[in-house]
Amino acid sequence: MADLEEGFALTAVPLGSGPDGPLGVEQSGKTDQFLVTDSGRTVILYKVSDQKPLGSWSVKQGQIITCPAVCNFQTGEYIVVHDNKVLRIWNNEDVNLDKVFKATLSAEVYRIHSIQGTEPLVLFKEGAVRGLEALLAEPQQKIETVISDEEVIKWTKFFMVFRHPVLIFITEKHGNYFVYVQKFNSRILSKYTLLLGQEEKCVIQSFSTSVGRKFISLMSLSSDGCVYETLIPIHPSEPEKNQRLVQSQLLKSVVSGSARNGVALAILDQDHIAVLGAPLPASKECLSVWNTKFQTLQTSKELPQGTSGQLWYYGENLFMLHGKFLTVVPFKCEVSSLAGALGKLKHSQDPGIHATPHFVNWETSQGCGLGSQNSEQSKRILRRRKVEVSVQSEVPASTQLLATIQKDSEKHIEVELRKFLATKRTPDFHTIIGDVIIGLLGRCKAEPSFYPRNCLMQLVQTHVLSYSLCPGLMEFALEKTDVQILQLCLQQFPDIPESVTCACLKVFLSIGDDTLQDTDINMESVSDYMDPVQDGEMEEQTAFLQNGFSPEEDNCDSCAQKLKEKPQATADESTSCPVTPKRAALLNAVLHSAYSETFLLPHLKDIPAQHSTLFLQYLYFLYLKCSENATMTLPGTHPPTLSQIMDWICLLLDANFTVVVMIPEAKRLLLSLYKFVKSQISICSELNKIEVSFRELQKLNQEKNNRELYSIEVLELF
């Protein structure tokens, strides 16, 4: 059985990718995040579960991205190629691709491949392959030609075979197809000629691969509408020779033979494939799932707005272009059985019983009826099945824990949870922890007096949770005003929605100091810069903190006059923290959280003006503390960065300036920010003047080749 769930548009606006769709969709460092590269200038990082962008980067006007961006899983950095030869590497903190690492290569790149467990590989258009590190060590190294003249790469795939990286790419020349397999553990490149199984010569429109124990299964969707399979040996007998591979027909007429565009193929598991295309000449394009074992259509979904013929498959999600939007279609594939393939699998069983499918060995059963089995043999089979059922009936520890949550006391649940967390973790540990939290929250809602706070704290501290795994946890903590759990969630969860982040900020700004005094808060981010500053140091420190700017030297008469009326108050504001250390630690957790400016701004407008002013005062204090160090950083463990501080100042002013400007208490702060920005503009202007002078000096230095070994020169700078 297979099922296509309801799809959703990943992009909030039409994707500007032209008629051919995006260049690629690649998995990022986290399983739920993907890099989408359009066929123009932009790379966008999306979080699928929240259906929102986390970051966007573009090359300059006039430059074109020619290779899909990928993630280097070893470093967490992103890699892209524009204008065929220019390679860029950046990370999440970078904003402008023009200012990140750049390497100009000596040959044109076809594709960069990156998977878990090995370094990225660069495949050039002439068939040569280089590891990223070796290429960056010498970007202008000579790249050899592997494929023959007029041979063009059509498709490529990079995967692991028995823990060793293998690259496969397919080329086409005058209607003939060739398969190259590069194994990096032995440095052997094998070449095969692909013999098409069709009587008439057809064009192969899409490829997909899967790896078995002895063979690499290469499936292809041809222009005659049929799916063909080719088995490539993992260990060829004569790897150095040009060998031949023959296709065999796997499925017939899965798409219309007249379709020339909008068709694609993806292998989902050993028995299921996804096909994109119109099933009949006059019909609309569809996304369908076929069972290759029993050659049956399992499910299909019509695409009325058309598609570009591109299909990407990651985990349990299919990515494709539907109309002008990149669409995600979740799917589920069950273990293949004849009943499931024919749509006759029964689902009316008791929910607590999990049916285990039994398969008939048709090869050994041919020629004899199933009812002619010896009675003693049947009894032995029944006894063996009873033993298997008794073994399978042992309840897993996670199921026992979920049952304990529903009925036992809070203390007993805490003991059982501690035992469970001490056991060996399984691959689905994170989903089990999410289910446990959902079970605890469900009981909390049913029994208002039940609040297992210690259990929730232990679960959050496992470092495997995300907001999407337990979406009700932070909402429940907001209802309880449990700032300790909220702080932990902000520090641990990478995918918190902006509305929840803003709700946490409101709680942190409004909660009373008396309440915070009795709360256990993690103080790591504030421990090293909350010491009070001595009065004798204030005047000298203020002059230094503003990057050479002094209030007395400012020529803004109205602003300066207002600031000089209470100089002592100004010093106190700029050198003492406006909030308590515990509140500062909570606010720092908000500063570290990820957000999208577009989604955050509307929620920031709902924060009361007094609280916005207090937060602005704290951010300004942090900036002044940053300025005390030449590195412009705060001391301590995981303190806010300067860019985070400045970004939040800009966000708050954008959202609340018209309200804050009317508050008398905020006037002095706004004037200080104004004077600070004015001083920065003045400094930038002076630096620009110096830059012009240095350019002239550089030109003069280039003319020194014609001069003697010793000379005296007088340079006049205007």
C-alpha positions in Angstrom: 0.0 0.0 0.0 1.1 3.6 -0.7 -0.6 6.9 -0.1 0.0 10.5 -1.2 -1.1 12.9 1.5 -2.3 16.5 0.9 0.5 18.6 -0.4 1.4 22.2 0.5 3.2 25.0 -1.2 6.6 25.5 0.4 7.1 29.0 -1.0 5.0 31.9 0.2 5.4 33.7 -3.2 5.8 32.3 -6.7 9.3 30.9 -7.1 11.3 32.9 -9.7 12.8 30.0 -11.4 11.7 30.4 -15.0 9.9 27.8 -17.1 12.3 25.0 -16.2 11.8 25.2 -12.5 14.4 25.4 -9.7 18.0 24.2 -10.2 17.7 21.8 -7.3 16.4 21.0 -3.8 19.1 19.7 -1.5 19.0 18.6 2.1 20.7 20.9 4.7 22.5 19.9 7.9 19.2 19.2 9.6 16.7 16.7 8.3 13.8 19.1 8.2 15.7 21.9 6.4 16.3 22.1 2.6 18.3 24.4 0.3 16.2 25.5 -2.7 18.3 27.0 -5.6 16.4 28.8 -8.4 17.6 29.1 -11.9 18.5 32.8 -11.4 20.4 34.3 -8.5 18.9 33.1 -5.2 19.4 30.3 -2.7 16.8 29.9 0.0 16.9 27.7 3.1 13.5 26.4 4.1 12.1 24.6 7.1 9.5 22.2 5.8 7.6 21.5 9.0 7.0 25.3 9.6 6.7 26.0 5.9 8.8 29.1 6.2 12.2 30.4 4.9 15.1 30.5 7.4 17.5 32.4 5.2 18.1 33.7 1.7 21.2 34.6 -0.2 21.7 36.0 -3.7 24.6 36.6 -6.1 25.1 40.0 -7.7 23.0 41.4 -10.6 24.5 40.0 -13.8 25.7 36.8 -12.2 23.8 33.5 -12.6 23.8 30.4 -10.4 24.7 27.4 -12.6 24.9 24.6 -10.0 22.5 23.8 -7.1 23.7 24.8 -3.7 24.6 22.0 -1.3 25.5 21.7 2.4 28.9 20.5 3.5 27.8 18.1 6.2 31.3 18.0 7.7 31.5 21.8 8.4 27.8 23.0 8.2 28.7 25.4 5.4 26.9 25.9 2.1 28.5 25.7 -1.4 27.3 27.1 -4.7 28.7 27.7 -8.1 27.8 30.7 -10.3 28.8 31.6 -13.8 30.1 27.9 -14.2 33.5 28.5 -12.6 33.1 30.7 -9.5 32.7 28.7 -6.3 31.3 30.4 -3.1 31.3 29.0 0.4 29.3 30.6 3.3 27.4 29.9 6.5 24.1 31.0 8.1 25.7 34.1 9.6 26.7 35.5 6.2 24.4 37.9 4.5 26.1 39.0 1.3 27.4 36.3 -1.1 29.7 38.8 -2.7 31.7 39.0 0.6 32.1 35.3 1.3 34.8 32.9 0.4 35.4 32.8 -3.4 37.4 30.5 -5.6 37.7 30.7 -9.4 38.2 27.3 -11.0 39.9 26.5 -14.2 37.1 24.4 -15.7 33.3 24.5 -15.8 31.4 22.7 -13.0 28.5 20.4 -13.8 27.4 19.6 -10.2 28.6 19.5 -6.6 27.6 16.5 -4.6 27.5 16.3 -0.8 26.2 13.5 1.5 26.6 12.4 5.1 29.8 10.7 6.0 32.2 12.0 3.3 33.5 15.3 1.9 31.7 17.0 -1.0 32.7 16.1 -4.5 32.9 18.4 -7.6 32.0 16.9 -11.0 33.2 18.9 -13.9 31.5 19.1 -17.3 34.3 17.1 -18.9 33.7 14.2 -16.5 36.6 14.8 -14.1 36.0 14.6 -10.3 37.7 16.4 -7.5 37.3 16.4 -3.7 36.4 19.8 -2.3 39.5 20.1 -0.1 42.0 19.2 -2.8 40.3 21.6 -5.2 40.3 24.5 -2.7 44.0 23.9 -2.1 44.7 24.6 -5.8 41.7 26.1 -7.5 43.5 26.7 -10.8 44.8 23.1 -11.1 44.4 21.5 -14.5 41.2 19.5 -15.0 41.5 16.5 -17.3 38.9 15.4 -19.9 37.3 12.1 -19.1 34.4 11.9 -21.6 34.7 12.1 -25.4 33.9 15.0 -27.6 30.2 15.9 -28.0 29.4 13.7 -25.0 27.1 15.5 -22.6 26.4 14.7 -19.0 22.6 14.1 -18.5 22.3 12.9 -15.0 24.4 12.1 -11.9 24.1 10.6 -8.4 26.4 10.3 -5.4 25.8 7.7 -2.7 27.5 5.3 -0.3 28.0 1.6 -1.0 29.2 -0.4 1.9 30.5 2.8 3.6 32.5 3.8 0.5 31.5 6.8 -1.7 30.4 6.0 -5.3 29.6 8.5 -8.0 27.6 7.5 -11.1 26.9 9.8 -14.1 25.2 9.2 -17.4 26.2 10.8 -20.7 24.6 11.0 -24.1 26.1 11.3 -27.6 24.1 11.0 -30.8 21.3 9.2 -29.1 23.6 6.7 -27.4 23.9 6.5 -23.6 27.0 5.7 -21.5 27.2 5.0 -17.7 30.3 6.0 -15.7 30.8 4.5 -12.2 33.5 6.1 -10.1 34.5 4.1 -6.9 36.7 6.2 -4.7 38.0 3.5 -2.4 39.7 1.8 -5.3 40.0 4.9 -7.6 38.5 2.8 -10.4 36.3 4.5 -13.1 34.1 1.9 -15.0 32.4 2.8 -18.3 29.4 1.0 -19.6 27.4 1.4 -22.9 23.7 1.4 -22.1 21.8 -0.8 -24.7 18.2 0.3 -24.9 15.6 -2.5 -24.7 13.1 -0.7 -27.0 12.6 -1.7 -30.6 12.5 1.9 -31.7 15.1 4.3 -30.5 13.7 6.4 -27.6 14.9 9.3 -25.6 15.5 8.6 -21.9 13.8 11.4 -20.0 14.6 10.6 -16.3 16.8 8.4 -14.2 16.8 7.1 -10.6 18.9 4.6 -8.7 18.9 2.4 -5.6 21.6 0.2 -4.1 21.3 -3.5 -3.4 23.8 -6.0 -2.0 25.4 -6.9 -5.4 23.9 -4.5 -7.9 23.1 -0.9 -8.4 19.6 -0.7 -9.8 19.3 2.0 -12.5 15.7 2.8 -13.5 14.9 5.0 -16.4 11.7 6.6 -17.8 11.8 6.7 -21.6 9.9 8.7 -24.1 7.7 5.6 -25.0 6.1 6.0 -21.5 7.7 2.8 -20.1 10.0 2.3 -17.1 13.1 0.2 -17.7 15.6 -1.3 -15.2 19.3 -1.9 -15.6 21.5 -3.8 -13.1 25.0 -2.4 -12.7 27.4 -4.8 -10.8 29.0 -3.3 -7.7 32.1 -5.4 -8.3 32.5 -5.8 -12.1 34.6 -8.6 -13.4 36.6 -6.4 -15.8 36.2 -2.8 -14.5 38.8 -1.3 -16.9 36.9 -2.4 -20.1 34.0 -0.7 -21.8 31.2 -3.2 -21.0 27.6 -3.3 -22.1 24.4 -3.1 -20.0 21.0 -4.2 -21.3 17.7 -2.6 -20.1 14.7 -4.7 -19.2 11.2 -3.4 -19.1 9.8 -3.0 -15.6 6.5 -1.1 -16.1 4.6 -0.4 -19.3 2.8 2.9 -20.2 3.0 4.7 -16.9 2.9 8.0 -18.7 1.8 9.0 -22.2 4.3 8.3 -24.9 3.6 11.7 -26.5 4.7 13.6 -23.4 8.0 15.4 -24.0 8.1 17.5 -20.9 6.9 17.3 -17.3 8.0 13.7 -16.7 10.2 12.4 -13.9 11.0 9.3 -11.9 12.0 8.6 -8.3 12.6 5.3 -6.5 10.9 5.4 -3.1 11.8 2.0 -1.7 12.6 -1.5 -3.0 9.0 -2.0 -4.3 7.6 1.5 -5.0 8.5 4.3 -7.5 7.0 7.8 -8.0 6.2 8.9 -11.5 5.5 12.5 -12.6 3.7 12.9 -15.9 0.4 12.7 -17.9 -1.0 9.1 -18.0 -2.9 9.8 -21.2 -2.2 12.1 -24.2 -5.2 14.4 -23.4 -5.1 14.1 -19.6 -3.5 16.5 -17.1 -0.2 15.7 -15.4 -0.3 13.5 -12.4 1.9 12.4 -9.5 1.5 8.6 -9.2 3.0 5.8 -7.1 3.5 2.4 -8.7 4.3 -1.0 -7.1 7.1 -2.5 -9.2 6.9 -5.9 -7.6 3.2 -6.5 -8.6 3.1 -3.8 -11.4 0.1 -2.0 -10.0 -0.8 1.6 -9.7 -1.1 2.4 -5.9 -2.3 6.0 -5.9 -2.2 9.2 -8.0 -2.7 12.9 -7.5 -3.7 15.3 -10.4 -1.7 18.4 -10.9 -4.1 20.9 -12.7 -1.5 23.7 -12.8 1.1 21.6 -14.6 4.7 20.8 -13.5 8.3 21.2 -14.8 9.2 17.5 -14.8 11.4 17.8 -11.8 11.0 15.4 -8.8 13.1 15.3 -5.6 12.7 12.7 -2.9 13.9 13.0 0.8 12.7 10.9 3.7 8.9 10.8 3.4 8.5 14.0 1.3 8.4 14.5 -2.5 9.3 17.9 -3.8 8.1 19.2 -7.2 7.1 22.3 -9.0 3.3 22.7 -9.3 2.4 25.7 -11.4 4.8 28.3 -10.1 5.1 27.0 -6.6 7.5 24.5 -5.1 5.2 21.9 -3.6 5.8 19.3 -0.9 3.8 16.1 -1.0 4.2 13.8 2.0 3.8 10.1 1.3 3.7 6.7 3.0 4.7 3.3 1.7 3.9 0.1 3.5 5.6 -3.3 3.2 4.7 -4.7 -0.2 2.1 -7.5 -0.3 -0.3 -8.8 -2.9 -3.3 -7.7 -1.0 -1.9 -4.2 -0.4 -0.9 -3.9 -4.1 -4.5 -4.8 -5.1 -6.0 -2.4 -2.6 -7.6 -5.2 -0.6 -5.6 -5.0 2.6 -8.0 -5.0 5.6 -7.8 -2.1 8.1 -10.7 -3.2 10.4 -8.4 -4.9 13.0 -8.3 -3.9 16.6 -6.1 -0.8 17.0 -4.0 -2.5 19.6 -3.0 -5.4 17.4 -0.4 -4.9 14.7 -0.8 -7.2 11.7 2.3 -8.9 10.4 2.0 -9.7 6.7 2.9 -13.2 5.6 4.2 -13.9 2.1 3.9 -17.0 0.1 7.0 -18.4 -1.7 5.4 -18.8 -5.1 8.3 -20.7 -6.5 8.1 -23.6 -4.0 4.2 -23.6 -4.0 3.7 -24.1 -7.7 2.2 -27.4 -8.7 0.7 -28.2 -5.2 -2.3 -26.8 -3.4 -1.9 -25.1 -0.1 -4.5 -27.4 1.4 -2.5 -30.6 0.6 0.1 -29.9 3.3 0.8 -32.7 5.8 -1.1 -32.3 9.0 1.9 -32.7 11.2 3.8 -30.1 9.2 0.9 -27.7 9.6 0.9 -28.2 13.4 4.6 -27.5 13.6 4.1 -24.3 11.6 1.3 -23.2 13.9 3.3 -23.9 17.0 6.2 -21.9 15.5 3.9 -19.0 14.8 2.6 -19.1 18.3 6.1 -18.8 19.7 6.8 -15.9 17.3 3.6 -14.1 18.4 4.5 -14.6 22.1 7.9 -13.1 21.5 6.4 -10.1 19.6 3.9 -9.5 22.4 6.6 -8.2 24.7 5.7 -4.6 25.3 8.5 -2.1 24.5 9.8 0.1 27.2 8.5 3.2 25.5 4.9 1.8 25.4 5.2 0.9 29.1 6.3 4.5 29.9 3.4 5.9 27.9 1.0 3.7 29.8 2.5 4.8 33.1 2.0 8.4 32.2 -1.7 8.0 31.9 -2.4 6.6 35.4 0.5 6.8 37.9 1.6 9.5 40.3 4.0 12.2 39.3 6.8 10.8 41.5 6.5 7.3 40.0 6.5 8.8 36.5 9.7 10.6 37.2 11.4 7.4 38.5 10.2 5.4 35.4 11.3 8.2 33.1 14.8 8.3 34.7 15.1 4.5 34.0 14.0 4.9 30.4 16.5 7.7 29.7 19.2 5.5 31.1 18.6 2.8 28.5 20.3 2.6 25.1 18.9 5.1 22.6 17.2 3.8 19.5 17.1 5.5 16.1 13.5 6.7 16.8 14.4 8.1 20.3 13.5 11.7 19.4 10.0 10.7 18.2 9.5 8.6 21.4 10.5 11.6 23.6 8.0 13.8 21.6 5.3 11.2 22.2 6.1 11.2 25.9 5.8 15.0 26.2 2.5 14.9 24.2 1.2 12.2 26.6 2.2 14.3 29.7 0.6 17.5 28.2 -2.6 15.5 27.4 -2.9 14.5 31.1 -2.1 18.0 32.3 -5.1 19.3 30.3 -7.3 16.6 31.6 -6.1 17.0 35.2 -5.4 20.7 36.0 -3.7 19.8 39.3 -1.2 17.5 37.4 2.0 19.3 36.4 5.1 17.1 36.1 7.6 20.0 35.8 10.7 17.9 36.6 9.8 15.3 34.0 9.3 18.0 31.3 12.7 19.5 32.3 14.4 16.2 31.9 12.9 15.6 28.5 13.8 19.0 27.1 17.4 18.5 28.3 17.8 15.3 26.2 18.8 17.7 23.3 16.8 15.7 20.8 13.5 17.7 20.7 12.3 20.4 18.4 9.2 22.6 18.5 7.5 20.5 15.7 7.9 17.3 17.8 6.1 18.8 20.8 4.2 21.9 19.6 2.1 22.2 22.8 4.9 22.3 25.3 5.8 26.0 25.0 2.2 27.1 24.9 1.6 25.2 28.1 4.7 26.7 29.7 3.4 30.2 28.6 0.1 29.5 30.4 1.9 28.5 33.5 4.4 31.4 33.2 7.2 28.8 33.6 10.1 30.9 32.4 12.7 28.2 33.2 11.2 25.7 30.7 10.7 28.6 28.2 14.4 29.5 28.5 15.4 25.8 28.0 13.1 25.5 24.9 14.5 28.7 23.4 18.1 27.4 23.9 17.3 23.9 22.6 14.6 24.2 19.9 15.8 25.4 16.4 12.3 25.8 14.8 10.3 28.0 17.2 7.6 30.0 15.4 8.0 33.8 15.6 4.6 34.2 17.4 5.8 31.9 20.2 9.2 33.7 20.4 7.4 37.0 20.8 5.0 35.6 23.4 8.1 34.4 25.4 9.6 37.9 25.1 6.3 39.5 26.5 6.4 37.1 29.5 10.1 37.8 30.2 9.6 41.6 30.1 6.4 41.6 32.2 7.2 39.1 34.9 7.9 40.6 38.3 11.4 40.7 39.8 10.1 39.1 43.0 8.9 36.1 41.0 12.2 35.8 39.1 14.2 36.0 42.4 12.8 32.6 43.4 13.2 31.0 40.0 16.2 28.9 39.0 17.5 30.5 35.7 20.6 29.5 33.7 22.9 32.5 34.1 25.8 31.4 31.8 25.1 34.1 29.2 25.3 37.0 31.6 27.7 35.9 34.4 30.8 37.9 33.1 29.5 41.3 32.2 26.8 42.2 34.8 29.3 43.7 37.3 28.4 47.3 38.2 30.7 50.1 36.8 32.4 52.5 39.1 31.2 56.2 38.9 34.7 57.4 38.4 35.1 55.4 35.2 31.8 56.5 33.6 32.9 59.7 31.8 36.0 58.2 30.3 34.2 54.9 29.4 31.3 56.7 27.6 33.8 58.7 25.4 35.5 55.5 24.4 32.3 53.4 23.9 31.0 55.5 21.1 33.9 54.8 18.8 35.6 58.1 19.2 32.4 60.1 19.4 32.0 62.6 22.3 28.6 64.2 23.2 30.3 67.6 23.8 31.8 67.6 20.3 28.4 67.0 18.5 27.0 69.9 16.6 23.4 68.9 16.9 22.4 71.8 19.2 18.9 70.7 20.2 20.0 67.1 21.0 23.2 68.1 22.8 21.4 70.7 24.9 18.8 68.1 26.1 21.5 65.6 26.9 23.7 68.1 28.8 20.8 69.0 31.2 21.3 65.7 33.1 24.8 64.4 32.5 24.8 62.2 35.5 21.6 60.4 34.5 23.0 59.8 31.0 26.1 58.2 32.5 24.0 56.0 34.7 21.8 54.9 31.8 24.7 54.0 29.6 26.8 52.1 32.2 24.3 50.2 34.4 22.1 47.4 33.3 18.4 48.4 33.2 17.2 44.9 34.1 18.1 42.3 36.7 20.7 39.6 35.9 18.0 36.9 35.7 15.8 38.9 33.4 18.9 39.6 31.3 19.5 35.8 31.0 16.0 35.3 29.8 16.2 38.1 27.2 19.5 36.6 25.9 17.7 33.4 25.2 15.3 35.4 22.9 18.3 37.1 21.2 19.7 33.7 20.3 16.5 32.3 18.8 16.1 32.0 15.0 13.5 34.1 13.3 12.4 35.5 10.0 12.1 39.3 10.0 8.9 39.2 7.9 7.1 37.0 10.3 8.4 38.5 13.5 7.7 42.2 12.9 3.8 41.9 13.1 4.1 40.3 16.5 6.6 42.8 17.9 4.0 45.5 17.3 1.8 44.0 20.0 4.4 44.5 22.7 3.5 47.4 25.1 5.5 50.5 24.6 7.0 50.4 28.1 8.3 46.9 27.6 9.7 47.8 24.2 11.6 50.7 25.7 13.0 48.5 28.5 14.2 46.0 25.9 15.7 48.7 23.8 17.6 50.1 26.9 18.9 46.6 27.6 20.1 46.1 24.0 21.8 49.5 24.1 23.5 48.5 27.3 24.7 45.3 25.6 26.1 47.3 22.7 28.0 49.6 25.0 29.4 46.5 26.8 30.5 45.1 23.4 32.3 48.3 22.6 34.5 47.9 25.7 36.4 45.1 23.9 38.5 45.6 20.8 36.9 42.4 19.4 33.4 43.9 19.9 32.2 40.8 21.7 30.8 40.1 25.2 32.6 37.9 27.7 31.2 34.7 29.1 29.6 31.5 27.8 27.2 31.9 24.8 26.6 35.7 25.1 24.7 37.6 22.4 26.7 38.6 19.4 27.0 42.2 18.2 25.0 41.4 15.0 22.1 39.9 17.1 22.0 43.0 19.3 22.0 45.4 16.3 19.4 43.3 14.4 17.0 43.3 17.4 17.5 47.1 17.9 16.5 47.6 14.3 13.5 45.3 14.6 12.1 47.0 17.7 12.5 50.4 16.2 10.9 49.3 12.9 7.9 47.8 14.8 7.3 50.4 17.6 9.0 53.7 16.7 5.8 55.7 16.3 4.7 54.6 19.8 8.0 54.7 21.6 8.8 58.2 20.4 5.8 59.5 22.3 7.0 58.1 25.7 8.9 60.6 27.8 11.1 57.9 29.3 12.3 56.8 25.9 13.3 60.2 24.7 16.8 60.1 26.1 17.4 56.6 24.8 16.3 57.6 21.3 18.5 60.6 21.4 21.5 58.5 22.4 20.7 56.1 19.5 20.4 59.0 17.1 23.8 60.4 18.2 25.4 57.0 17.9 24.1 56.4 14.4 25.2 59.9 13.4 28.7 59.3 14.8 28.9 56.0 12.8 27.9 57.8 9.6 30.7 60.4 10.3 33.2 57.6 10.8 32.2 55.8 7.6 32.6 59.0 5.7 36.1 59.6 7.0 37.0 56.0 6.2 35.8 56.4 2.7 38.1 59.5 2.3 41.0 57.5 3.6 40.2 54.6 1.2 40.6 57.0 -1.7 44.0 58.1 -0.4 45.2 54.6 -0.1 44.1 53.8 -3.6 46.4 56.7 -4.8 49.2 55.3 -2.7 48.8 51.9 -4.3 49.0 53.4 -7.8 52.2 55.2 -6.8 53.7 52.0 -5.5 53.0 50.3 -8.8 55.2 52.8 -10.5 58.3 52.2 -8.4 59.8 49.6 -10.8 61.4 52.4 -12.8 63.1 54.1 -9.8 66.5 53.6 -8.2 67.1 51.5 -5.1 67.0 54.6 -2.9 64.9 57.7 -3.2 63.1 60.3 -1.1 59.5 61.0 -2.0 57.0 63.6 -0.8 53.4 62.6 -1.1 50.7 65.2 -0.6 47.2 64.0 0.5 44.3 66.3 -0.1 
